[in-house]
Amino acid sequence: GVPYVLMHMRGTPSSMQTMTDYTDVTADVLADLQVKLSRLRAMGVADVVVDPGFGFAKTLEQNYTLMRDLGMFGLLDCPVLVGVSRKSMIYRLAGKTPDESLFGTVALNVLALERGAAFLRVHDVAAAYDTRAVVEAALNNSFSQL
């Protein structure tokens, strides 16, 4: 009775960064997730959360393309989970370490929420809680969490 998280990834952790050839990263990830989502639905799995797989078989540029296009994942008609916390797409771009990437994480979490993410996978729970409350207040005029 728990939701199934369907994350996009190619290969294994040791091989995935050699598998970043996409014609159109957003379209290709969406298509792959749709095929797997159809299989899950055929097996009777009704509660699915999709995760575009930031950092998994994606280049730095491809990760930012997926973030730009995140709203398109709503086409799958499933809640979207985004896990960018302390990832290399932040700390490499900023010339920092993972431990120094909180501000970049918060910035991407804001963008993800604006683009329809329902869930955030994070390391810094308090920062993410505040980020979500402020974004929801700004977007929905909802002050119940403050």
CNS distance restraints for C-alpha pairs under 8 A (distance, minus, plus):
assign (resid   2 and name CA) (resid  47 and name CA) 7.34 0.50 0.50
assign (resid   3 and name CA) (resid  47 and name CA) 4.82 0.50 0.50
assign (resid   3 and name CA) (resid  48 and name CA) 5.38 0.50 0.50
assign (resid   3 and name CA) (resid  49 and name CA) 6.63 0.50 0.50
assign (resid   4 and name CA) (resid  45 and name CA) 7.66 0.50 0.50
assign (resid   4 and name CA) (resid  47 and name CA) 6.23 0.50 0.50
assign (resid   4 and name CA) (resid  48 and name CA) 4.73 0.50 0.50
assign (resid   4 and name CA) (resid  49 and name CA) 6.07 0.50 0.50
assign (resid   5 and name CA) (resid  48 and name CA) 5.86 0.50 0.50
assign (resid   5 and name CA) (resid  49 and name CA) 4.74 0.50 0.50
assign (resid   5 and name CA) (resid  50 and name CA) 5.81 0.50 0.50
assign (resid   5 and name CA) (resid  51 and name CA) 6.94 0.50 0.50
assign (resid   6 and name CA) (resid  33 and name CA) 7.45 0.50 0.50
assign (resid   6 and name CA) (resid  36 and name CA) 7.97 0.50 0.50
assign (resid   6 and name CA) (resid  37 and name CA) 7.67 0.50 0.50
assign (resid   6 and name CA) (resid  48 and name CA) 6.81 0.50 0.50
assign (resid   6 and name CA) (resid  49 and name CA) 6.07 0.50 0.50
assign (resid   6 and name CA) (resid  50 and name CA) 4.84 0.50 0.50
assign (resid   6 and name CA) (resid  51 and name CA) 5.94 0.50 0.50
assign (resid   7 and name CA) (resid  33 and name CA) 7.74 0.50 0.50
assign (resid   7 and name CA) (resid  50 and name CA) 5.91 0.50 0.50
assign (resid   7 and name CA) (resid  51 and name CA) 4.40 0.50 0.50
assign (resid   7 and name CA) (resid  52 and name CA) 5.87 0.50 0.50
assign (resid   7 and name CA) (resid  53 and name CA) 5.40 0.50 0.50
assign (resid   8 and name CA) (resid  29 and name CA) 6.69 0.50 0.50
assign (resid   8 and name CA) (resid  32 and name CA) 7.46 0.50 0.50
assign (resid   8 and name CA) (resid  33 and name CA) 6.52 0.50 0.50
assign (resid   8 and name CA) (resid  51 and name CA) 6.36 0.50 0.50
assign (resid   8 and name CA) (resid  52 and name CA) 5.23 0.50 0.50
assign (resid   8 and name CA) (resid  53 and name CA) 4.79 0.50 0.50
assign (resid   8 and name CA) (resid  56 and name CA) 7.38 0.50 0.50
assign (resid   9 and name CA) (resid  16 and name CA) 7.41 0.50 0.50
assign (resid   9 and name CA) (resid  53 and name CA) 6.01 0.50 0.50
assign (resid   9 and name CA) (resid  56 and name CA) 5.27 0.50 0.50
assign (resid   9 and name CA) (resid  57 and name CA) 5.99 0.50 0.50
assign (resid  10 and name CA) (resid  16 and name CA) 5.57 0.50 0.50
assign (resid  10 and name CA) (resid  19 and name CA) 6.42 0.50 0.50
assign (resid  10 and name CA) (resid  56 and name CA) 7.05 0.50 0.50
assign (resid  10 and name CA) (resid  57 and name CA) 5.67 0.50 0.50
assign (resid  11 and name CA) (resid  15 and name CA) 5.60 0.50 0.50
assign (resid  11 and name CA) (resid  16 and name CA) 4.74 0.50 0.50
assign (resid  11 and name CA) (resid  19 and name CA) 7.02 0.50 0.50
assign (resid  11 and name CA) (resid  57 and name CA) 7.60 0.50 0.50
assign (resid  12 and name CA) (resid  16 and name CA) 5.34 0.50 0.50
assign (resid  13 and name CA) (resid  17 and name CA) 7.88 0.50 0.50
assign (resid  13 and name CA) (resid  56 and name CA) 7.74 0.50 0.50
assign (resid  15 and name CA) (resid  19 and name CA) 7.09 0.50 0.50
assign (resid  16 and name CA) (resid  20 and name CA) 7.43 0.50 0.50
assign (resid  16 and name CA) (resid  56 and name CA) 6.40 0.50 0.50
assign (resid  16 and name CA) (resid  57 and name CA) 4.57 0.50 0.50
assign (resid  17 and name CA) (resid  56 and name CA) 7.26 0.50 0.50
assign (resid  17 and name CA) (resid  57 and name CA) 4.83 0.50 0.50
assign (resid  17 and name CA) (resid  58 and name CA) 6.77 0.50 0.50
assign (resid  17 and name CA) (resid  59 and name CA) 7.58 0.50 0.50
assign (resid  18 and name CA) (resid  57 and name CA) 7.16 0.50 0.50
assign (resid  19 and name CA) (resid  57 and name CA) 5.61 0.50 0.50
assign (resid  19 and name CA) (resid  58 and name CA) 7.85 0.50 0.50
assign (resid  20 and name CA) (resid  57 and name CA) 5.18 0.50 0.50
assign (resid  20 and name CA) (resid  58 and name CA) 5.33 0.50 0.50
assign (resid  20 and name CA) (resid  59 and name CA) 6.53 0.50 0.50
assign (resid  22 and name CA) (resid  28 and name CA) 6.60 0.50 0.50
assign (resid  23 and name CA) (resid  28 and name CA) 7.02 0.50 0.50
assign (resid  24 and name CA) (resid  28 and name CA) 5.80 0.50 0.50
assign (resid  25 and name CA) (resid  29 and name CA) 5.94 0.50 0.50
assign (resid  25 and name CA) (resid  62 and name CA) 6.39 0.50 0.50
assign (resid  25 and name CA) (resid  65 and name CA) 7.53 0.50 0.50
assign (resid  25 and name CA) (resid  66 and name CA) 7.20 0.50 0.50
assign (resid  26 and name CA) (resid  30 and name CA) 6.05 0.50 0.50
assign (resid  26 and name CA) (resid  65 and name CA) 7.23 0.50 0.50
assign (resid  26 and name CA) (resid  66 and name CA) 5.79 0.50 0.50
assign (resid  26 and name CA) (resid  69 and name CA) 6.88 0.50 0.50
assign (resid  27 and name CA) (resid  31 and name CA) 6.03 0.50 0.50
assign (resid  28 and name CA) (resid  32 and name CA) 6.16 0.50 0.50
assign (resid  29 and name CA) (resid  33 and name CA) 6.10 0.50 0.50
assign (resid  29 and name CA) (resid  52 and name CA) 6.84 0.50 0.50
assign (resid  30 and name CA) (resid  34 and name CA) 6.04 0.50 0.50
assign (resid  30 and name CA) (resid  52 and name CA) 7.97 0.50 0.50
assign (resid  30 and name CA) (resid  73 and name CA) 6.82 0.50 0.50
assign (resid  30 and name CA) (resid  76 and name CA) 7.84 0.50 0.50
assign (resid  31 and name CA) (resid  35 and name CA) 6.31 0.50 0.50
assign (resid  32 and name CA) (resid  36 and name CA) 6.41 0.50 0.50
assign (resid  33 and name CA) (resid  37 and name CA) 5.84 0.50 0.50
assign (resid  33 and name CA) (resid  50 and name CA) 7.62 0.50 0.50
assign (resid  34 and name CA) (resid  38 and name CA) 6.05 0.50 0.50
assign (resid  34 and name CA) (resid  76 and name CA) 6.77 0.50 0.50
assign (resid  35 and name CA) (resid  39 and name CA) 6.47 0.50 0.50
assign (resid  36 and name CA) (resid  40 and name CA) 6.27 0.50 0.50
assign (resid  37 and name CA) (resid  41 and name CA) 6.12 0.50 0.50
assign (resid  37 and name CA) (resid  48 and name CA) 7.88 0.50 0.50
assign (resid  38 and name CA) (resid  42 and name CA) 6.15 0.50 0.50
assign (resid  39 and name CA) (resid  43 and name CA) 6.38 0.50 0.50
assign (resid  40 and name CA) (resid  44 and name CA) 6.47 0.50 0.50
assign (resid  40 and name CA) (resid  45 and name CA) 5.30 0.50 0.50
assign (resid  40 and name CA) (resid  46 and name CA) 7.82 0.50 0.50
assign (resid  41 and name CA) (resid  45 and name CA) 5.06 0.50 0.50
assign (resid  41 and name CA) (resid  46 and name CA) 6.14 0.50 0.50
assign (resid  48 and name CA) (resid  78 and name CA) 6.24 0.50 0.50
assign (resid  48 and name CA) (resid  79 and name CA) 7.40 0.50 0.50
assign (resid  49 and name CA) (resid  78 and name CA) 5.64 0.50 0.50
assign (resid  49 and name CA) (resid  79 and name CA) 5.03 0.50 0.50
assign (resid  49 and name CA) (resid  80 and name CA) 5.72 0.50 0.50
assign (resid  49 and name CA) (resid  81 and name CA) 6.55 0.50 0.50
assign (resid  50 and name CA) (resid  78 and name CA) 6.40 0.50 0.50
assign (resid  50 and name CA) (resid  79 and name CA) 6.33 0.50 0.50
assign (resid  50 and name CA) (resid  80 and name CA) 4.95 0.50 0.50
assign (resid  50 and name CA) (resid  81 and name CA) 5.98 0.50 0.50
assign (resid  51 and name CA) (resid  80 and name CA) 5.82 0.50 0.50
assign (resid  51 and name CA) (resid  81 and name CA) 4.88 0.50 0.50
assign (resid  51 and name CA) (resid  82 and name CA) 6.03 0.50 0.50
assign (resid  51 and name CA) (resid  83 and name CA) 7.81 0.50 0.50
assign (resid  52 and name CA) (resid  66 and name CA) 7.57 0.50 0.50
assign (resid  52 and name CA) (resid  81 and name CA) 7.72 0.50 0.50
assign (resid  52 and name CA) (resid  82 and name CA) 7.23 0.50 0.50
assign (resid  53 and name CA) (resid  82 and name CA) 7.75 0.50 0.50
assign (resid  53 and name CA) (resid  83 and name CA) 7.50 0.50 0.50
assign (resid  54 and name CA) (resid  58 and name CA) 6.90 0.50 0.50
assign (resid  54 and name CA) (resid  63 and name CA) 5.74 0.50 0.50
assign (resid  54 and name CA) (resid  66 and name CA) 7.81 0.50 0.50
assign (resid  54 and name CA) (resid  82 and name CA) 7.48 0.50 0.50
assign (resid  54 and name CA) (resid  83 and name CA) 6.60 0.50 0.50
assign (resid  54 and name CA) (resid  84 and name CA) 6.38 0.50 0.50
assign (resid  55 and name CA) (resid  59 and name CA) 7.21 0.50 0.50
assign (resid  55 and name CA) (resid  60 and name CA) 7.79 0.50 0.50
assign (resid  55 and name CA) (resid  63 and name CA) 6.58 0.50 0.50
assign (resid  55 and name CA) (resid  84 and name CA) 7.88 0.50 0.50
assign (resid  55 and name CA) (resid  87 and name CA) 7.16 0.50 0.50
assign (resid  55 and name CA) (resid  88 and name CA) 7.45 0.50 0.50
assign (resid  55 and name CA) (resid  89 and name CA) 7.19 0.50 0.50
assign (resid  58 and name CA) (resid  62 and name CA) 5.53 0.50 0.50
assign (resid  58 and name CA) (resid  63 and name CA) 5.98 0.50 0.50
assign (resid  59 and name CA) (resid  63 and name CA) 6.20 0.50 0.50
assign (resid  60 and name CA) (resid  64 and name CA) 6.61 0.50 0.50
assign (resid  60 and name CA) (resid  88 and name CA) 7.92 0.50 0.50
assign (resid  60 and name CA) (resid  89 and name CA) 5.42 0.50 0.50
assign (resid  61 and name CA) (resid  65 and name CA) 6.23 0.50 0.50
assign (resid  62 and name CA) (resid  66 and name CA) 6.19 0.50 0.50
assign (resid  63 and name CA) (resid  67 and name CA) 6.32 0.50 0.50
assign (resid  63 and name CA) (resid  89 and name CA) 6.96 0.50 0.50
assign (resid  64 and name CA) (resid  68 and name CA) 6.12 0.50 0.50
assign (resid  64 and name CA) (resid  89 and name CA) 7.86 0.50 0.50
assign (resid  65 and name CA) (resid  69 and name CA) 6.17 0.50 0.50
assign (resid  66 and name CA) (resid  70 and name CA) 5.63 0.50 0.50
assign (resid  67 and name CA) (resid 108 and name CA) 7.97 0.50 0.50
assign (resid  67 and name CA) (resid 111 and name CA) 7.57 0.50 0.50
assign (resid  67 and name CA) (resid 112 and name CA) 6.84 0.50 0.50
assign (resid  69 and name CA) (resid  73 and name CA) 7.83 0.50 0.50
assign (resid  70 and name CA) (resid  74 and name CA) 7.99 0.50 0.50
assign (resid  70 and name CA) (resid 112 and name CA) 7.05 0.50 0.50
assign (resid  70 and name CA) (resid 115 and name CA) 5.86 0.50 0.50
assign (resid  70 and name CA) (resid 116 and name CA) 7.37 0.50 0.50
assign (resid  70 and name CA) (resid 117 and name CA) 7.89 0.50 0.50
assign (resid  71 and name CA) (resid 115 and name CA) 4.83 0.50 0.50
assign (resid  71 and name CA) (resid 116 and name CA) 5.87 0.50 0.50
assign (resid  73 and name CA) (resid  77 and name CA) 7.81 0.50 0.50
assign (resid  73 and name CA) (resid  80 and name CA) 7.13 0.50 0.50
assign (resid  74 and name CA) (resid  78 and name CA) 6.65 0.50 0.50
assign (resid  74 and name CA) (resid  79 and name CA) 7.47 0.50 0.50
assign (resid  74 and name CA) (resid  80 and name CA) 7.49 0.50 0.50
assign (resid  74 and name CA) (resid 116 and name CA) 7.45 0.50 0.50
assign (resid  79 and name CA) (resid 117 and name CA) 7.03 0.50 0.50
assign (resid  79 and name CA) (resid 118 and name CA) 5.61 0.50 0.50
assign (resid  79 and name CA) (resid 119 and name CA) 7.65 0.50 0.50
assign (resid  80 and name CA) (resid 116 and name CA) 7.27 0.50 0.50
assign (resid  80 and name CA) (resid 117 and name CA) 4.96 0.50 0.50
assign (resid  80 and name CA) (resid 118 and name CA) 5.39 0.50 0.50
assign (resid  80 and name CA) (resid 119 and name CA) 6.39 0.50 0.50
assign (resid  81 and name CA) (resid 117 and name CA) 5.87 0.50 0.50
assign (resid  81 and name CA) (resid 118 and name CA) 6.03 0.50 0.50
assign (resid  81 and name CA) (resid 119 and name CA) 4.52 0.50 0.50
assign (resid  81 and name CA) (resid 120 and name CA) 5.71 0.50 0.50
assign (resid  81 and name CA) (resid 121 and name CA) 7.15 0.50 0.50
assign (resid  82 and name CA) (resid 109 and name CA) 7.94 0.50 0.50
assign (resid  82 and name CA) (resid 112 and name CA) 6.96 0.50 0.50
assign (resid  82 and name CA) (resid 117 and name CA) 6.45 0.50 0.50
assign (resid  82 and name CA) (resid 119 and name CA) 6.27 0.50 0.50
assign (resid  82 and name CA) (resid 120 and name CA) 5.01 0.50 0.50
assign (resid  82 and name CA) (resid 121 and name CA) 6.13 0.50 0.50
assign (resid  83 and name CA) (resid 120 and name CA) 5.79 0.50 0.50
assign (resid  83 and name CA) (resid 121 and name CA) 4.51 0.50 0.50
assign (resid  83 and name CA) (resid 122 and name CA) 6.59 0.50 0.50
assign (resid  84 and name CA) (resid  89 and name CA) 7.88 0.50 0.50
assign (resid  84 and name CA) (resid 105 and name CA) 6.54 0.50 0.50
assign (resid  84 and name CA) (resid 108 and name CA) 7.30 0.50 0.50
assign (resid  84 and name CA) (resid 109 and name CA) 7.60 0.50 0.50
assign (resid  84 and name CA) (resid 121 and name CA) 7.20 0.50 0.50
assign (resid  84 and name CA) (resid 122 and name CA) 7.41 0.50 0.50
assign (resid  85 and name CA) (resid 102 and name CA) 7.64 0.50 0.50
assign (resid  85 and name CA) (resid 105 and name CA) 5.24 0.50 0.50
assign (resid  85 and name CA) (resid 121 and name CA) 6.83 0.50 0.50
assign (resid  85 and name CA) (resid 122 and name CA) 5.09 0.50 0.50
assign (resid  85 and name CA) (resid 123 and name CA) 6.21 0.50 0.50
assign (resid  85 and name CA) (resid 124 and name CA) 7.99 0.50 0.50
assign (resid  86 and name CA) (resid  90 and name CA) 6.59 0.50 0.50
assign (resid  86 and name CA) (resid  91 and name CA) 6.91 0.50 0.50
assign (resid  86 and name CA) (resid  98 and name CA) 4.94 0.50 0.50
assign (resid  86 and name CA) (resid  99 and name CA) 6.97 0.50 0.50
assign (resid  86 and name CA) (resid 101 and name CA) 5.47 0.50 0.50
assign (resid  86 and name CA) (resid 102 and name CA) 6.71 0.50 0.50
assign (resid  86 and name CA) (resid 104 and name CA) 7.96 0.50 0.50
assign (resid  86 and name CA) (resid 105 and name CA) 6.12 0.50 0.50
assign (resid  86 and name CA) (resid 123 and name CA) 7.61 0.50 0.50
assign (resid  87 and name CA) (resid  91 and name CA) 6.60 0.50 0.50
assign (resid  87 and name CA) (resid  98 and name CA) 6.68 0.50 0.50
assign (resid  88 and name CA) (resid  92 and name CA) 5.30 0.50 0.50
assign (resid  88 and name CA) (resid  93 and name CA) 7.66 0.50 0.50
assign (resid  88 and name CA) (resid  98 and name CA) 7.25 0.50 0.50
assign (resid  89 and name CA) (resid  93 and name CA) 6.20 0.50 0.50
assign (resid  90 and name CA) (resid  94 and name CA) 6.20 0.50 0.50
assign (resid  90 and name CA) (resid 101 and name CA) 6.45 0.50 0.50
assign (resid  90 and name CA) (resid 104 and name CA) 5.81 0.50 0.50
assign (resid  90 and name CA) (resid 105 and name CA) 6.92 0.50 0.50
assign (resid  91 and name CA) (resid  95 and name CA) 5.69 0.50 0.50
assign (resid  91 and name CA) (resid  96 and name CA) 4.71 0.50 0.50
assign (resid  91 and name CA) (resid  97 and name CA) 5.51 0.50 0.50
assign (resid  91 and name CA) (resid  98 and name CA) 5.77 0.50 0.50
assign (resid  91 and name CA) (resid 100 and name CA) 7.41 0.50 0.50
assign (resid  91 and name CA) (resid 101 and name CA) 5.62 0.50 0.50
assign (resid  91 and name CA) (resid 104 and name CA) 7.71 0.50 0.50
assign (resid  92 and name CA) (resid  96 and name CA) 6.33 0.50 0.50
assign (resid  92 and name CA) (resid  97 and name CA) 7.66 0.50 0.50
assign (resid  96 and name CA) (resid 100 and name CA) 5.83 0.50 0.50
assign (resid  96 and name CA) (resid 101 and name CA) 6.62 0.50 0.50
assign (resid  97 and name CA) (resid 101 and name CA) 6.51 0.50 0.50
assign (resid 101 and name CA) (resid 105 and name CA) 6.12 0.50 0.50
assign (resid 102 and name CA) (resid 106 and name CA) 6.14 0.50 0.50
assign (resid 102 and name CA) (resid 124 and name CA) 7.73 0.50 0.50
assign (resid 103 and name CA) (resid 107 and name CA) 6.24 0.50 0.50
assign (resid 104 and name CA) (resid 108 and name CA) 6.27 0.50 0.50
assign (resid 105 and name CA) (resid 109 and name CA) 6.06 0.50 0.50
assign (resid 106 and name CA) (resid 110 and name CA) 6.19 0.50 0.50
assign (resid 106 and name CA) (resid 127 and name CA) 7.33 0.50 0.50
assign (resid 106 and name CA) (resid 128 and name CA) 6.97 0.50 0.50
assign (resid 106 and name CA) (resid 131 and name CA) 6.89 0.50 0.50
assign (resid 107 and name CA) (resid 111 and name CA) 6.50 0.50 0.50
assign (resid 108 and name CA) (resid 112 and name CA) 6.04 0.50 0.50
assign (resid 109 and name CA) (resid 113 and name CA) 6.10 0.50 0.50
assign (resid 109 and name CA) (resid 120 and name CA) 7.22 0.50 0.50
assign (resid 109 and name CA) (resid 128 and name CA) 7.62 0.50 0.50
assign (resid 109 and name CA) (resid 131 and name CA) 7.53 0.50 0.50
assign (resid 110 and name CA) (resid 114 and name CA) 6.17 0.50 0.50
assign (resid 110 and name CA) (resid 131 and name CA) 6.78 0.50 0.50
assign (resid 110 and name CA) (resid 132 and name CA) 7.48 0.50 0.50
assign (resid 110 and name CA) (resid 135 and name CA) 6.69 0.50 0.50
assign (resid 111 and name CA) (resid 115 and name CA) 6.14 0.50 0.50
assign (resid 112 and name CA) (resid 116 and name CA) 6.38 0.50 0.50
assign (resid 112 and name CA) (resid 117 and name CA) 5.36 0.50 0.50
assign (resid 113 and name CA) (resid 117 and name CA) 4.80 0.50 0.50
assign (resid 113 and name CA) (resid 118 and name CA) 7.04 0.50 0.50
assign (resid 113 and name CA) (resid 132 and name CA) 7.38 0.50 0.50
assign (resid 113 and name CA) (resid 135 and name CA) 7.19 0.50 0.50
assign (resid 114 and name CA) (resid 135 and name CA) 7.47 0.50 0.50
assign (resid 114 and name CA) (resid 139 and name CA) 7.76 0.50 0.50
assign (resid 120 and name CA) (resid 128 and name CA) 7.82 0.50 0.50
assign (resid 122 and name CA) (resid 128 and name CA) 7.00 0.50 0.50
assign (resid 124 and name CA) (resid 128 and name CA) 6.27 0.50 0.50
assign (resid 125 and name CA) (resid 129 and name CA) 6.00 0.50 0.50
assign (resid 126 and name CA) (resid 130 and name CA) 6.27 0.50 0.50
assign (resid 127 and name CA) (resid 131 and name CA) 6.05 0.50 0.50
assign (resid 128 and name CA) (resid 132 and name CA) 6.03 0.50 0.50
assign (resid 129 and name CA) (resid 133 and name CA) 6.20 0.50 0.50
assign (resid 130 and name CA) (resid 134 and name CA) 6.14 0.50 0.50
assign (resid 131 and name CA) (resid 135 and name CA) 6.08 0.50 0.50
assign (resid 132 and name CA) (resid 136 and name CA) 5.97 0.50 0.50
assign (resid 133 and name CA) (resid 137 and name CA) 6.12 0.50 0.50
assign (resid 133 and name CA) (resid 143 and name CA) 7.67 0.50 0.50
assign (resid 133 and name CA) (resid 145 and name CA) 5.86 0.50 0.50
assign (resid 133 and name CA) (resid 146 and name CA) 6.41 0.50 0.50
assign (resid 134 and name CA) (resid 138 and name CA) 6.11 0.50 0.50
assign (resid 134 and name CA) (resid 146 and name CA) 7.99 0.50 0.50
assign (resid 135 and name CA) (resid 139 and name CA) 5.98 0.50 0.50
assign (resid 136 and name CA) (resid 140 and name CA) 5.48 0.50 0.50
assign (resid 136 and name CA) (resid 141 and name CA) 7.02 0.50 0.50
assign (resid 136 and name CA) (resid 142 and name CA) 6.12 0.50 0.50
assign (resid 136 and name CA) (resid 143 and name CA) 7.83 0.50 0.50
assign (resid 137 and name CA) (resid 141 and name CA) 4.60 0.50 0.50
assign (resid 137 and name CA) (resid 142 and name CA) 4.51 0.50 0.50
assign (resid 137 and name CA) (resid 143 and name CA) 5.46 0.50 0.50
assign (resid 138 and name CA) (resid 142 and name CA) 7.59 0.50 0.50
